[in-house]
Amino acid sequence: MRWENLTVESGGPDRHGRAADAALFGADAVTTRTFDTPEFRGITFHEVRARSVLNRVPGASRMPFEWTVNPYRGCTHACVYCFARKTHGYLDLDTGIGFDTQIVVKVNAPEVLRRQLASRRWQGDHVAMGTNVDCYQRAEGRYRLMPGIISALTEHANLFSILTKGTLILRDLDLLVRAARVTDVGISVSVGFTDTALWRTVEPGTPAPERRLDVVRTLGEHGIGCGVLMAPVVPFLSDHPAQLRETVRSIAAAGATSVTPLVLHLRPGAREWFTAWLGQHHPHLVRRYERLYAEGAYAPKWYQRRITRQVHELAQEYGIGPTRTGLARRIGPAQAPQAAQPAAVSEPTQLTLI
C-alpha cells in the first residue's frame, strides 16, 4: 500500500510549519490486525501512527468549512453510494469491497490533535468530523478514538461539528454536553429515507433509520439540538411523494431542529460500485440512471430543486424550519444537563457531503 504518497498539503509549507511533502505516516508505522469476533469478521484493520490529523480542505472544494479530522479511512457502514470510496484508491486498496473491509485506523489521533491544537499557529477554526467516512462506524467501538478527540477540542474550546449515521455517538453524550458548555457544537444525523427494505441493501452496515432517529431524540432531550441530513434521496427508489412525506414526518417526530435534503450524487469510484449494485437489485433502473446522471456526478438541477422544494414544504407542514445561518447550539454553563433547554439551530456547515 502506498502510505508515503499521502502528504500533509501541497503547494508550500502548511500553517503549522510542516514541509509540504511530508507523508502523513510511513509504511514502517503500519500494523495490520484482524479480530475473530462476529462484528469484525472479514474486516482487516491497518493501524497507523499519524503525523497529522487536521486536514485542510482543498481551496477548490465547495465545502463551507476549511478543516476536518478523520480518524478512519474506509467504512464498515458499506453504503453502496459512499463518495469516499475513491480515496481508498490512493492507498492501492480496492474501492468496492475493500473500502468496506480494509479500515485504516489512526490510533494516535487524539494525542496528535491535542498537540496540533496547542500550536501557536492554530487559529481555532471550525473542525468538521464525519465528512469523509463515519467517525462512529463499528471500529470506533473497539478503538475509542472519539472521546479523546472530543476532549482535546473541548480543552481548547474549539468549535466543531459531527455528522454521523452511528448510534455509538450516544456513548459520548456526557462529553458532548460538556463540550457544548464551552464551545459551539453542531451535531447532525444522516437519515435519507425510512424504507427498511431499501436500507438493508443500500446501507447494510448502518444502524436502522429508526435507531438513528432515536439518536436525534436523545440528543434533544439532553439539550443538544440535532439536525437531520436527509441524504441521500435516491432517485426512483426513495423519492416518491409518499416516501418523502413519511421520512420528513419521522424526522419531525424525533424532534430534529432542521432537515436538509441532498439528492444522491455519484462520483468516480462510488458510481461504478453503485451501478453494479443497481444492476443486481434494480436492473430496470439502470438506463434511467444513465440518463439522469448523463452529465456527471450530480442529478440535474431541475430534479434537485424539485426534491428540495417538496421536502421544505413537508418540513413546514410538520413544523421543522430550515437551518438558519449564524445560530449555534450551546448549553449555558450554569445549566445541568437534565435542565438544559433545547438549543437553537446551527450552521449547516457539515450538511453538504453524504
Disulfide bonds with the S-S distance in Angstrom:
none
